[in-house]
Amino acid sequence: MRKLGNLEVGTIGLGTMGMGGSYGPADESESVDAIHRALDLGVTLLDTADFYGGGVSEEIVGKALQGRREQAVVATKTGSVRGPGGMSVDGSPAHIRRAIDGSLKRLGTSHVDLYYLARVDPRVPIEESVGAMAELVAEGKVRHIGLCEASAVTVRRACAVHPIAALQTEYSLWERHVEASILPALRELGVGLVAYRPLGSGFLGGSFSTPDQLPEGDFRRADPRFQGENFVRNKAMADTVAELAAAKGVTPAQLALAWVLSRGEDIVTIPGTKRASRVAENAAAAGVVLTAGELEALRALGVASGERYPEFLMSTIDQG
């Protein structure tokens, strides 16, 4: 177990974005089985959002937790809005107050354990967004507050309003932007880090030999790291991870997850899957210990080729 601020969670959680249909068609039965498998294995942190599949992910989590709510730490998000024109950001107090009630209904619970602002709204001072979330804590609808993809400057401002339990951002072997200024600030402030996309959207798990393997409707088809020469270079990196994993007797996914966890006791990770077998594989990574030589070999791989997201999504990330 590790702590995000004062919130205790399992070392490895479960991301549920794919359960809402972001990686191809949603399968409720398969997803519920995966969540049940996670709970059986002692995985406590379940991560969802009101915009994953238009609320479908939250509904699936809610169904899976019927009779098992006390076993889970439920985290959800608001502030990102998907509409006909694509994704927009809304961090207004009115939206936050309205959104929590919808999330609680879909999740079938009286409270969420961790409520994130999914993106920082440049039109709304962070103090106002966090202030509204703090009111939800006072009302008992939310236990802890988090931010996603926020800069060190923004996290500092947020902490001045209300304690922030966690910052969720991308962190993996091939995406290490948090190490420069964000992670040091989090540690100074006592804020935990929740690493999402720890497997590079499946790439580091050795799942791909060609982009054509991605199904229609899979958002990764627009991911710069899955395109053209970027794919070729990133595939070479993933192949090396696979070779190192084989030498250690673990899977590529387990090696990549173990690397993220090795970065500090204040870091947890939420690999996403909708398959029970993958849940078990990922959970076992918590027991993988890397040697100094293995850590150096992984560090030397460098970072991914290509931007993290398409330009329109990169524009929603807070740069401070």
N, C-alpha and C positions, 0 to 999 in steps of 0.2 A: 504494500500500500504506500501511496505517496500523498502529499498535501498540496493543494492549490489554495494558497492563502490558508484559511482555516477549514477548508473543505477536504475531507479525506476521500480518496478515490483509488481504484485499482491502477496498477502501473500501465496497463494497456486497456483501452476502452474500445468501443465499437462505433464507427461512423456509419450513419444510415442514409446518406444522400442517395446512394445507388438504389435504395429500396423504393425511392419515389419515382424512379424511372430515368434518372440522369445518365445511366449507362445501358440504355436499352429498356425494353418493356419491364414494368413492375410485376412482381410475382408475390402476392401477399402471403401465401402459404409458405413458400420458401423462405421469405424474410422473417416471418414469425418463428419458424424453426431455427433460423440462425440466431435470433435474439434469445430464444430459450436455451440454445446451446451455450451462448455466451454467459448467461446467468448461471447455468449449471457448472461452468468452469470458474466461476468467481469473478467474471468480468462485471464491473459495476457501472462504469460510466457509459451511458448511452447518449450519443450526440445526434441531434436532429435540428430542424429549422422549419419555420412556418412557410418558407418558400421552396422547400424541397418537394418537387412534384405538386405544387399548389396545395400543400398540406397533407398529401398522401403519406409521406414518411412519418409525420406525427401520428396520423391515424393508425398506421401499422404498429408503431411503438406502443401506442395506447392499447391496442388489442393484445399485443404480446405480454403486456404487463398486467393484464387482468388477473387478480389473485396473487401477483408477485411484485407489486409496486415497491414494497419495502426492501427488495433485493437490489434495487437500481438507484443510481444517481442520475437523474434525468436532466439533461442540458438541452435547451433549445435556443433559437435565435430569432431576432426580428430586425428590421431596418433595411433589408433588401426586398425590393418589390419587383416581381416579374410581370410584365404586361405585354400587350401586342407589339410595343416598340422595343422590347428587350428589357434589360434590367435597369432599375433606377434605385435611388437611395432615399430613404425617408427616416430620419432620426428624430422627428418632431415628438414632443411629449404626447400629443394627441394620438399619433399613430402607435406609439409604444403602449399607451394605456389600452387602446382598442385591440391591439394585436395579442396581448397576453390572454385576454379572455377567450379568443379563438383557439389559441394554443392549448389552454387548459381543457377546453371542451374536447378537442381532438385527441389529446393525450389521456383523457379520462381521469384526471387527477386534480387535487385541490391546490397544488403548488408545483413549481419546478425548482429543482435544486440549484441550477445554475442558468442564469438568463443572460444571453449575450446580445450586444449590439453588433449586428453582423458586419456593418460597414459604418464608418464615421461619415456623417452628413456634413459636407462643407458649408451648408447653408444654416446649420444649427450649431450654436456653441456646444461643445461636448458637455459643459457643465449643465446645460438644460436637459440633454438626453439622459445623462447619468442621474440627474435630479429626479426625473420621472421614474427611472428604474428604482431609485432609492425609495420612492413612495410605494412602489409595489412590494418592496421588502417590508416596509412598515405595515402594509396591509396583509402580509402573510402569503401573498401569491408567489413570491420569489424568495429564495433563501440566500443566494449569493449572486453577485453581478460579475459579468465578464465583458470583454471587448474582443473584437476580431480585427485583424489587419490594421492595427493602430500603431502609430509611431511612438517613440519614447516620450516625446514632448506631450502628445495627447494622453498617454497613460498617466503621466505625472499630473496633468490637469484633472483627469478623472479621479485619481486617488485623493485629491484635495477635497472632493465632494463627498465621496463614499468609498469604503474599502473595495478594491477590485481583487477578486479571487484569482482570475486567470486572464491571460491574453491568449487567444487562439490565432495561430498563424501557420503558414506553411514552413516546415522545417524537415529536412531530410538530408541524406548523403549528398544529393545533388542540388539542394537549395538551402543556402546557409546565410541568407541576408540578415537574419536576426542576430548573428554573432557580433556584428560591428557595434551597434549602440543599443538595440532593443533589449537583448538578453541581460547585459550589465545593468540597465535601468530596472528591469523587472526584479533582479536580485536585490538591488538596493531598496526597492519598495516593498519587497515581500510578496510579489505577485508571481503565481505559477505560470508555466508555459504549457499550453496544449498544442501539440504538433499535429497538424492535419496534413494530408497527402504525404505521409512518411514513406510511401512506396512509389512516389512520383506517379500517382494515379495508376498503379499497377505495373508500370514500366520496370521498376527495380525488382519486382517480384519475378521477373523472367517470363512475363505473360505474352510478350509480343515478338514476332519475327517480321511482321509487316503491318503497316497501318490499315491494310484492308481487312484485318481481323476484327476491327471495331465495327459493331453493328450500326445500322442506320438509326439516327436519333441519339447516338452517343455523343455527349458534348465534347469528348476528347478529339473528335474529328476536326474541331476548330482550334485545338491546342497547338501552339507553335512548336512544342517539343515533340510532337508526333508527326511533323511534316518535313518533307524534303530532306535536305542534308542534315538538319537537326536530328531527324529520326535516325539516320545512319550513324552519326557520332554518338548519340545517346544509347543506341543499341550496343555499340562497342563497350560503353561503360557498363551497361547492364550485364553483358557477357562476362566482363571481368569480375563483377560482383558474384555472378553465378559460379565462376571458377574458385573464388575465395571461399564461397559457402560450401562447395563440394569438398574442398580440402579440410574444412572444419567439421563436416558431417551434419550441416544444417541446411535449410532451404535458403534461397536468396532473400526471400521476404524476412525470414527470421534474422538473417545477418543484418539487413538494412534496418530493421526495427531495433535490434540490439545496439546498433551504433547510435541511434537517436537517444535511447535510454541511457547510454553511457555518458551523455553530455551533462548530466546533473540530476540530483535527486528531486529537483523541483520541476522536472519535465515529465509529462505523460504523453502518450500518443494514441491516436484514434484511427487506426487503419479501417478503411471502409470495405465492407463486403456484404453480400446477401446470401452467402453460402455457409452452411454450418461447418463444412470441412475447412474452409479458410479461416473461420473464427478460431477453430482449435489450433490450426497451424500458427496463426498470429499470436494467440495467447501464450503458446509455448516459448515464444521469443523472450518472455520475461525472465526465463531461466538461463539464457545464453550469456556467458561472460566472455568478453573479448580480451585478448592479450595485448600488450603494448605493441607488439609487432603487427598484429591484425589491425589495430586502430590506426597505426601509421600507414599501412597499405591502403586502407579505406580513405584516409585523409588525402592521400596523394592522388586519388582518382580525380579530384577537382570537382567542378560543378557542371550542371547541365548546359547544353547548347540550346539557345532560344529563350525567349521571354516566358514568364510563368503563365501568362494568360494572353488572349487576344487583346488588342489595344483598348477596345471599349470596356473590358473588364479591368485592365490595369489602371484605367482612369478612375476607378472607384476605390482604389487602395490609398489609404492615408499616408502621405509622405512627410507629414509634420510641417 
